[in-house]
């Protein structure tokens, strides 16, 4: 098996994936990680404590995979899966081929959750955990599961919504952006909360009502198909003039809450789950 430590030592320069694709931004990834942190079982907490430096939290490493990606182009496609707009579900042969810049997020998550337990090198197990924390967030960003307009990066939109009483990250977003950035960072910042405050709001709202076991059921492939459908719906809500206004924001916010919440619950499940390592 090709463990992550080997993948991360490659030095390839072919960049076919969109170079501007990130996901959720640091706040979004921290939200997902903190939700999971609060739901670790003793076994899961022990695993995390054994792989991360003393005192480190999942939120503290949630953006690691983005930080190392510029130096490792072979990991670029690990952050998304470009399912065609006309397709209903994920197809590994069509959507996850092996390429110099990586295969896709579904395959990368499957490798990471196994390598987190089974990679022979301690550093590789730590990297696998950090990668899993990040990619489980990416998998639930709606623009990370649609192929249209290069994951929405080429779909320009104009922001025209009412302002808010800003309490956090108050730099105004540019009036013109694209669908990918809108879902990466702009909608999260529009909520005008610190990432910790956002988690608290979810704990009092969507997470309070969620059936964690039902949410965690399924596989990364299932979750990719689910996110794809949500991405299609969010695309369809954009009006013909491409103006994102308060109406769009109000429709998107419950979806944003749901996707961040699901990502956190599913990440906790993946860390807590027992894994049987394959025999050498």
C-alpha positions as CSV (number, residue, x, y, z in Angstrom):
1,X,0.0,0.0,0.0
2,X,1.2,3.5,-0.8
3,X,1.1,5.3,2.5
4,X,0.7,9.1,2.7
5,X,4.3,9.6,3.7
6,X,5.4,8.3,0.3
7,X,2.9,10.3,-1.5
8,X,4.0,13.5,0.2
9,X,7.6,13.0,-0.9
10,X,6.8,13.1,-4.6
11,X,8.0,16.1,-6.6
12,X,5.6,16.5,-9.5
13,X,5.0,19.7,-11.3
14,X,2.0,19.0,-13.5
15,X,-0.9,21.1,-12.3
16,X,-4.2,20.2,-14.1
17,X,-6.5,21.0,-11.1
18,X,-7.8,24.5,-10.5
19,X,-5.0,26.3,-8.6
20,X,-7.4,28.5,-6.6
21,X,-9.5,25.8,-5.0
22,X,-9.5,25.9,-1.2
23,X,-12.4,25.1,1.1
24,X,-14.3,26.6,3.9
25,X,-11.3,28.8,4.9
26,X,-9.7,28.5,8.3
27,X,-12.9,29.3,10.3
28,X,-14.9,26.7,8.5
29,X,-12.3,24.0,9.0
30,X,-11.9,24.9,12.7
31,X,-15.7,24.7,13.1
32,X,-15.8,21.2,11.7
33,X,-12.8,20.1,13.8
34,X,-14.2,21.5,17.1
35,X,-17.5,19.8,16.6
36,X,-15.7,16.5,16.2
37,X,-13.3,17.2,19.1
38,X,-16.3,17.5,21.5
39,X,-17.6,14.1,20.4
40,X,-14.5,12.0,20.7
41,X,-14.9,8.8,22.7
42,X,-12.1,7.8,25.1
43,X,-10.6,5.6,22.3
44,X,-10.8,8.4,19.8
45,X,-9.3,11.0,22.2
46,X,-6.5,8.6,23.0
47,X,-5.8,8.2,19.3
48,X,-5.6,11.9,18.8
49,X,-3.5,12.5,21.8
50,X,-1.0,9.9,20.6
51,X,-0.7,11.4,17.2
52,X,-0.7,15.2,17.8
53,X,1.7,17.2,19.9
54,X,0.8,17.6,23.6
55,X,-2.0,20.1,23.9
56,X,-2.8,20.3,20.2
57,X,-6.5,20.2,19.2
58,X,-8.1,19.0,16.0
59,X,-8.9,22.6,15.2
60,X,-5.2,23.6,15.4
61,X,-4.3,21.2,12.6
62,X,-7.5,21.6,10.5
63,X,-5.9,23.7,7.8
64,X,-2.6,21.8,7.6
65,X,-3.5,20.1,4.3
66,X,-4.0,23.5,2.6
67,X,-0.7,24.8,4.1
68,X,1.3,22.0,2.6
69,X,-0.5,21.7,-0.7
70,X,1.5,24.4,-2.7
71,X,4.6,22.3,-2.2
72,X,2.9,19.0,-3.0
73,X,0.9,19.3,-6.3
74,X,0.4,15.5,-6.2
75,X,-2.2,16.2,-3.5
76,X,-4.3,18.9,-5.3
77,X,-7.1,16.6,-6.4
78,X,-7.4,15.1,-3.0
79,X,-9.5,18.1,-1.9
80,X,-12.5,17.7,-4.2
81,X,-14.4,15.5,-6.6
82,X,-15.6,17.0,-9.8
83,X,-19.0,15.2,-10.4
84,X,-20.6,16.4,-13.6
85,X,-23.7,18.5,-13.3
86,X,-25.8,16.0,-15.2
87,X,-24.8,13.1,-13.0
88,X,-26.8,12.0,-10.0
89,X,-24.1,10.2,-8.0
90,X,-20.4,9.7,-7.7
91,X,-18.8,7.3,-10.1
92,X,-15.2,6.3,-9.1
93,X,-14.2,5.4,-12.7
94,X,-15.5,8.7,-14.1
95,X,-14.8,11.0,-11.2
96,X,-11.7,9.6,-9.4
97,X,-9.1,8.5,-12.0
98,X,-5.5,8.4,-10.9
99,X,-3.6,11.4,-12.2
100,X,-0.2,13.0,-11.5
101,X,-2.0,15.6,-9.4
102,X,-3.9,13.0,-7.4
103,X,-7.1,11.1,-7.7
104,X,-10.0,12.6,-5.7
105,X,-11.2,13.4,-2.2
106,X,-13.2,10.1,-1.8
107,X,-10.1,8.0,-2.3
108,X,-7.9,10.3,-0.2
109,X,-10.3,10.0,2.7
110,X,-10.4,6.2,2.4
111,X,-6.6,6.1,2.5
112,X,-6.3,8.6,5.3
113,X,-8.6,6.8,7.7
114,X,-6.7,3.6,7.2
115,X,-3.3,5.1,7.3
116,X,-4.2,7.0,10.5
117,X,-4.1,3.5,12.2
118,X,-2.0,1.4,10.0
119,X,0.8,3.4,8.4
120,X,4.2,2.0,9.7
121,X,5.8,5.3,10.3
122,X,4.5,7.5,13.2
123,X,4.9,10.6,11.2
124,X,2.7,9.1,8.4
125,X,0.0,8.3,10.9
126,X,0.0,11.9,12.2
127,X,-0.2,13.3,8.7
128,X,-3.1,10.9,7.9
129,X,-5.0,12.3,10.9
130,X,-4.4,15.9,9.9
131,X,-5.3,15.1,6.4
132,X,-8.5,13.4,7.4
133,X,-9.6,16.3,9.6
134,X,-9.2,18.7,6.7
135,X,-10.7,16.6,3.9
136,X,-13.8,15.7,5.9
137,X,-14.5,19.4,5.9
138,X,-13.7,19.7,2.2
139,X,-16.1,16.9,1.3
140,X,-19.0,18.8,2.7
141,X,-18.4,22.1,0.9
142,X,-21.0,22.1,-1.9
143,X,-18.7,23.5,-4.5
144,X,-16.2,20.7,-3.9
145,X,-18.5,18.1,-5.5
146,X,-19.5,19.7,-8.7
147,X,-17.5,20.0,-11.9
148,X,-19.3,23.0,-13.3
149,X,-17.2,26.1,-13.9
150,X,-14.1,24.6,-12.4
151,X,-15.9,23.9,-9.1
152,X,-17.6,27.2,-9.3
153,X,-14.4,29.3,-9.5
154,X,-15.4,30.6,-12.9
155,X,-19.0,31.4,-12.0
156,X,-18.8,35.1,-11.1
157,X,-21.3,36.5,-8.7
158,X,-22.0,40.0,-7.3
159,X,-22.7,40.5,-3.6
160,X,-25.6,42.8,-2.8
161,X,-26.9,42.1,0.7
162,X,-27.6,44.2,3.7
163,X,-24.7,44.7,6.2
164,X,-24.6,43.3,9.7
165,X,-23.3,44.4,13.0
166,X,-19.8,43.1,12.6
167,X,-18.1,41.4,15.6
168,X,-15.5,39.2,14.0
169,X,-13.3,39.3,10.9
170,X,-14.8,42.6,9.8
171,X,-13.0,43.2,6.6
172,X,-15.6,43.7,3.9
173,X,-15.7,41.1,1.2
174,X,-15.2,42.4,-2.4
175,X,-18.4,43.0,-4.2
176,X,-17.6,40.6,-7.0
177,X,-16.5,37.1,-6.2
178,X,-17.2,33.5,-7.4
179,X,-19.4,30.7,-6.2
180,X,-16.4,28.8,-4.8
181,X,-15.2,31.6,-2.6
182,X,-18.7,32.5,-1.7
183,X,-19.1,29.0,-0.1
184,X,-15.5,28.8,1.2
185,X,-15.5,31.9,3.3
186,X,-18.0,34.6,2.4
187,X,-21.1,33.0,3.8
188,X,-19.3,31.9,7.0
189,X,-18.1,35.4,7.6
190,X,-21.5,36.9,6.8
191,X,-22.7,35.1,10.0
192,X,-20.5,37.5,11.9
193,X,-19.3,35.1,14.5
194,X,-16.0,33.8,15.6
195,X,-15.5,30.1,14.7
196,X,-16.1,29.2,18.3
197,X,-19.2,31.3,18.4
198,X,-20.4,29.5,15.3
199,X,-19.9,26.1,16.9
200,X,-21.9,27.3,20.0
201,X,-24.7,28.4,17.7
202,X,-24.7,25.0,16.0
203,X,-24.7,23.2,19.3
204,X,-27.8,25.1,20.4
205,X,-29.4,24.7,17.0
206,X,-28.8,22.2,14.2
207,X,-26.6,19.8,16.2
208,X,-29.0,19.7,19.1
209,X,-31.7,18.2,16.9
210,X,-29.4,16.0,14.7
211,X,-29.4,12.2,14.9
212,X,-25.6,11.7,15.0
213,X,-25.8,8.0,14.3
214,X,-28.0,8.5,11.2
215,X,-25.8,11.3,10.0
216,X,-22.7,9.2,10.3
217,X,-24.1,6.3,8.4
218,X,-22.8,5.7,4.9
219,X,-19.4,6.1,3.2
220,X,-17.3,8.9,1.8
221,X,-18.7,8.0,-1.6
222,X,-22.3,8.4,-0.3
223,X,-21.4,11.7,1.3
224,X,-19.8,12.9,-2.0
225,X,-23.0,12.1,-3.9
226,X,-25.0,13.9,-1.2
227,X,-22.8,17.0,-1.3
228,X,-23.1,17.0,-5.1
229,X,-26.8,17.2,-4.9
230,X,-26.6,20.1,-2.5
231,X,-24.1,21.9,-4.7
232,X,-26.5,21.5,-7.6
233,X,-29.3,23.0,-5.5
234,X,-27.2,25.9,-4.4
235,X,-26.2,26.6,-8.0
236,X,-29.8,26.5,-9.1
237,X,-30.7,29.2,-6.5
238,X,-28.4,31.8,-8.1
239,X,-30.6,34.2,-10.2
240,X,-29.9,34.9,-13.9
241,X,-28.3,38.2,-13.1
242,X,-25.8,36.4,-10.7
243,X,-26.6,38.8,-7.8
244,X,-26.2,37.1,-4.4
245,X,-28.6,39.0,-2.1
246,X,-30.1,38.6,1.3
247,X,-32.7,36.1,-0.1
248,X,-29.9,33.8,-1.3
249,X,-28.1,34.1,2.1
250,X,-31.2,33.2,4.1
251,X,-31.7,30.2,1.9
252,X,-28.0,29.2,2.1
253,X,-27.5,29.6,5.9
254,X,-29.4,26.5,6.9
255,X,-27.5,24.5,4.3
256,X,-24.2,26.0,5.6
257,X,-25.1,25.0,9.1
258,X,-26.1,21.5,8.0
259,X,-23.0,20.9,6.0
260,X,-20.6,22.1,8.7
261,X,-22.5,20.1,11.3
262,X,-22.6,16.9,9.3
263,X,-18.8,17.2,8.5
264,X,-18.1,17.5,12.3
265,X,-20.3,14.5,13.2
266,X,-18.9,12.3,10.5
267,X,-15.3,13.3,11.3
268,X,-15.9,12.3,14.9
269,X,-17.3,9.0,13.8
270,X,-14.3,8.3,11.5
271,X,-11.8,9.0,14.3
272,X,-13.7,7.0,16.9
273,X,-14.3,4.0,14.6
274,X,-12.2,0.8,15.1
275,X,-10.0,-0.1,12.1
276,X,-8.5,-3.5,11.3
277,X,-5.2,-3.1,9.6
278,X,-4.5,-5.3,6.6
279,X,-1.9,-8.0,7.1
280,X,1.5,-7.1,5.6
